[in-house]
Every structure is written in structure tokens, then in C-alpha cells.
Amino acid sequence: MSAIAEGGVAVVTGAASGIGYALSEEALRRGMKVVVSDLREEALAEAAQKLTGQGADVLAVRADVTSEADIVALRDKALSKFGKVNLLVNNAGAFVGGLAWETSAAQMDWIVDLNFKSVAHGIRLFVPSMIEQGDPCHVITIASAAGISVYPGYASYSPTKHAALAITEALYLDLIAEQIGNVGVTIVMPGMVRTDIMNPEKSSPAQLGLDRDARHANATVRGIEATMASALDGAIAPEELARRVFDAADKGELYILPNHEGEALTNLTQAIAMGRASGNNPWPAIMAGMATRMFGEKEETGV
């Protein structure tokens, strides 16, 4: 029996826009009650109003997922309102471009807290009550294709998405080892999605200096972000991603790689995985293949 069912309760982080909002809408379409959470209070209120206008049973909880205390409060408010949580969607996150030696300690701490530790906190704080409930429950982590690949300029993003992937895999394995059968797990690793994830300044502390001009002072970061931006027109829509995610979770699938399934991308990630597993270095060939596409700007400016 699936946790995604009429009358079930879903908690979605980063739900005020983009993927999180689409996931919340999809939960509602499938008859679930939804707890939407986001750091941005005004955007969260607008999202909750739109969802409620669709006839939904919605609770909006402002929470900073980098704060364990805020996630405790999110859990407690969800349980107080609805009495249970059947679906936890660890969605909140951000992309920040930067070089390995230029990413400040403060920037790294923030992105680790946001992209990884929030997932760890969510698992630790929600799963025990899911186990105790005994009814069908599920945890969905929105990781990224960056959880199985790395690109130049991804010095903070890829490591945190690798970690989010690994801890959710650990959850899956621990549930099997402990013979707990009522909690399912799905890890989502999408490629480009039509959102504003490339604007981290919208939710990051101002003192981190993550605005576009600061990031683009470096030609490698400019190149990688330009390549990402050019892919947005053909990227998957959040609504389509949400449908695929819920279909996969409904079937009990552990991994879903929406729009990251083409031959070239599959070959790339397999080369990386095989290189790691075998001790062979795949990167010279990979970098040679992507250099012109991603770093044309660098070559033209001479930077």
C-alpha cells in the first residue's frame, strides 16, 4: 500500500516556489493534506493562499531548514494539526557556483547546512514518528544529478548533493536491516528543471555575497552557469517532474533520474562511477569533451 493516498499528510520543504510548490500541488491532486514550509515568509503565504484556493487542506509553516530547532517545530506543528505525517519531501536547497579554493568557509557552512544537514535533520526528526505510526509512510529526497556527477565550479554544490544522496541511501538500508516495512524511500536526481535555483541570493544571508556579479567574476563559474542557463529552455517543467516523482514513489522505486537519462549523460555518470570504483582517472577525457561547450567564454576572454 502506498503512502501517497487520499487522506495522507505530506510535508514539503522549500515549497514556496519551483519544484517544492509543484510537489505540493501534486500531493493535493492525489488527495493528500499538505504542510508547506519555506524560509521566505511572504512567498510562503502566497503559495499557501494559491493552494488553499484550490480547495486544499493546507498548513503553512515558516521554517529555516538550516536550523534543527525549526525542523522540530515544523514536525510538531504538522503532527498537532493533522495527527500524522505520511510523506516527508526533503526539497529545500540551492545551487551556488564557485571554485574549490575560492569558496569561503561561511559559504560552505551555509550550503552544507541547507543541502545536506537539512535532509539529515528531516530524516532523524520525522522517521521515528513514521515508524511508530505503522501506516504507509515515505521519505523523498530531492537530490540532483550532481549527486552522481561533478563539474567545474561545483565545489560546494556537488559534495552536498552527494551527501544528501548517501544519507538517504543509508536510511533505505537501515530500514531494511531493521526490518521496518512501512517506510519507503525515493531519491530524485534530476538534471535541469525550469526554476530559479541559479539565484541563491534570494534566500542566502546577504553577508555571504552570493550575488550574480560576485560569482561571475570568475570565468569558469560564468561558463558553467551560462551553460546551465542555456539549457533551461529545454528543461523539464516542475509540474512534470512532480508527477514523475510521485509516480516513482507510489511504485516504491528507490532512484529516479528524470531528464538525466540520455546516452551522453548516462555515459558521463557511468564513467565517473567506474573511475571511482576501479581507481582509473576518467577526468582528462571528460574535461576534453566538455571544454569547448562550457568554457568557450573563458577562451574568448583569455581569462
N, C-alpha and C positions, 0 to 999 in steps of 0.2 A: 504494500500500500504506500502511496506517495505522500510526502509531507506537503506537497503543493495541491491543496484541495480546498473546496469551499468551506469557509468557517475557520480555516487555519490562520495563524498570525505570522506575518513576515516583518522583520526588522531590516531596514536598508540604510546603510551609512552613505554619506556623500550623495544624498537623494534630492538635493535642490535643483539639479540640472543634469544634462548629459545622460550618461549610462545609468546613473543612480535613479534619476527621475523615470527613465524608460522602464527600468526594472520594477519600480514601484507601480507604474501603470499596468504592467504585465501581471503583477501579483493581484491587482484589483480585478483585472479581466478574468482571472481564474478563480475569483470568488473569495480571495483572502482579505483579511483585515491587515492594515499596513501601519507600521510605525516608521515614519520618515525622519531622518536625522541629518543635520548638516551644521557646519560651523557658521555659515552666513545666515544670520537670523532673518533678515528681510527676504532674501531669496527663498529660504525655507518656508516662510509664511505664505509667500506667493504660490509655491509649489503645492503646499497643503491645501490652499484655497482651491486651486485648479482640480486637485484630486477629489476633494470633498464635493465640488460641483458636479462631479461625475457620479454622485450618489454613493461615494465610498465611505467606509468607516476608517477614519484616519486619525492618528495621533502624531503630532509634530513635536520633536524634542531637539532643542538646540544642544549640540554636543561637539566638543573638540576631541576627535578620536586620538589625538596625541596624549590626552590626559586619561589615565586609568580611572580616576575618580568620575570623569564624565561618562565613561562607558558603564561603570557601575550604576550611575544614575539613570542612564538610558535603559539598561536591563530592568532596573527596579520599577521605572515608570511604565514600561511595556507590560510587565507582569501585573502591576497594580491595575492597569486599565483593562487588560484582556485576559489575565489569569494564566497565560501560557505564551510561549514563543515556539513556533514550529519551523521557522525558516530564518536563518541569520545570513544576510548578504554583506560580506566584508568588501565594500566597494570603494570607500573613500581613498583617494590617492592623488598624486601629482607627478608630472614629468618636469625635471629640471636638467637642462643640458649643462655640461661642464667637464673640464679636463681633470684627470686624477690628481694632479699636483696643484690645481687651482681651486678646487672645491674646499671652502673653508670648513673648519670643524663645526661651526654653528649651522651651516647649510646641511652638512652631513647628518648631524644630530636630528635636525628637523625632518629630513626626508626619511631617515630610518624610523623615526617615531611614527610618521604618517603612513608610509607604505608597508612597513613590516610590523612594528610593535603594536599598531592598532589591530592588526589581524591576530597577533598573539593574545592580546588582551581580550578581544572578542571571543576567541575560542575558549580561553580559560574562564571567562565570566558567564558565558551563555551555555556552554555544552553541559555542565553539571545539572542544570535545571532541565535541559532537554532529556538527559538520561533518566532523571527522576520522573519526568512526566510519563515516560513509557510509550507515548503515542508516536507516530511517524514524525521525525524531525530531519532537518537537513542544514548543512553549512555550505554556502557558496562563497568562494574567494575569487574576486576579480583580480587576477594577477596580470600577466601580459605576455606577449611573445618574447618580450625582453627577459622573461623568467627562464628562457631556454636559449637565449642568444645574447650577444653583446655587440655594440657598435662604438666607434669612436665618439667621444662626447657623452657617453652613457655612464660615467664613472660613479654617479650616485644612483641613477635610476635602475640599471640592470641588477646591481647587487641586492637592492631592496626587493625587487620582484623575484629574484632567485630565492631569497629568504622567505618571502610570502608563499611561494610555491612549496618550498621544502617543509615549512611548518604545517601546511595544510595536508601534505602527503603524510607527515608524521601523525597528524590527527587520524587520518584514514587508517593507518597501520595500527595505531594504538587501539582504536575501536575494534578492529579485527582481533587483535591479541587478547583484549579483554572480553571478547565475545559479546559485544554490545551491538545489537542488531537494529535498534530503532533510529539510529542517527546515520544519515548518509552524508557523503561529501562530494562536491564537484569543484574542480579548479578550472577557471576560464583563462585562456591565454590568447586574447585577440591581437590582431595586427592593428592597423589604423582604423579608428572609429571617428565619425563626424562629431567631435566635441571640441571644447576649448581647453583641453588638457595642456596645450602648449603655452598657456598663460598662467604660470604658477603664482604670479604676483597677486592674483585675485584672492588668494586665501593664505598666502605666506606672510609672516611678520615682516613689516617694512624694513626693519634693520638688517635683514638678510641680503637685501639688494638684488633680488631675483628678477628685476625688470628686464625687458627685452634688450634695451640698449646695453646694459651691463653684460648680459650673456653673449650678445653678438659682437662684442669687442674682439672675440676670438674667432678666427676664420673657420676653424674646424667645427665649432659649435654652430656658426652661421650656416655652414654647409649641410650639416646633419639636419638642422631644423628646417632649412629650405627644402630639403628632400622630403621631409615629413609633411610639410605644408603642401607641397605639390601633389602628394598622394591623397589629400583629404577629399578632393572632388570625387574620386572613385572609391572612397572608403565606405565601409558598411554603416548604415544608419543605426543609431542607438536602439530604435524600436525593433529592428530586425535582429540585432544582437540579443536583446532581451528575450525575444521569442525563442531563439535557438538555445539560450542559456536555460530557460525554464523547461524546454523540451528535453534537454540533456539531463537536467536534474531529475525530472519526472521519470526518466528511464533508469536512473541510478548510475549514470556514466561519471567516471572519475575525472576524465580530461575532456575538454572541448577547446578546439583551436579554430574558432570562426575566422574566416578571411585570412588565415595563415596556413592554408593547405595546398597552395600551388607548388609545382615541381621545384621552382627555383628556391623558394623559401624552405621547403622540406629538405632539399639538398644542403642548404646552408646550415640549418639546425642539426641535421644528422652529422655533417662534417665536424661541427663543434663538439657534439656529444661523443662521437667516435674518437676525436682527438684527445679529449679529456680521459676517456676510458682506456685508450691504448698508449697514451703518452706521446703521441705524434702531434706535431705542431701544424694545425690547419690554417693558421692565420696569414702567412705570406700569400697563399693562393687566394684566400677570401678577400684580403685587402686589395690585391691587384685587380680583382674583378669589380670591386665597388669604387675604386679610386676616381675614375672619370665621372661617374654618375654623382657621387657625393661631394667630391672635392674640386669640381671644376672651378668654383668660385675662388678657391684658395690658389689654384694655379694661375688664374687670370690676374688676381691682385698681387701675386708674388709674395703674399703673406705666409 
